[in-house]
Amino acid sequence: MPKHISAKEKFTSIHDEKYIKEVEVIEGGFLNLGFNQLQVYFEIIEKGEESCIIKSKIDYNANEEAISIASTIPSLQLEVIVVVAKDYLLKIKNESAN
């Protein structure tokens, strides 16, 4: 299984104040691997100035062959969101310090 999978995603819900994003994969990625539907929910919960918790939920519908790789979804998706969230939060912190 490739480490990075290209996909088109559509944000179905965004709540900037609560740092909640819901995304649906609409093309490529896991859909090319036998998934019929894949939705991902992320919530970033601030736990102080230097830490946070990332809560996620993944809903999917897949054929039998794809079920065997379903356990890889969280690690691949979270790898991306953790990097993006870290960069975004550091940018906000640096902007507020100036």
Secondary structure, DSSP 8 states (H G I E B T S, - for coil): --S---EEEEEEEEETTTTEEEEEEEEEGGGGGTEEEEEEEEEEEE-SSS-EEEEEEEEEEE-HHHHTTGGGHHHHHHHHHHHHHHHHHHHHHHHHH-
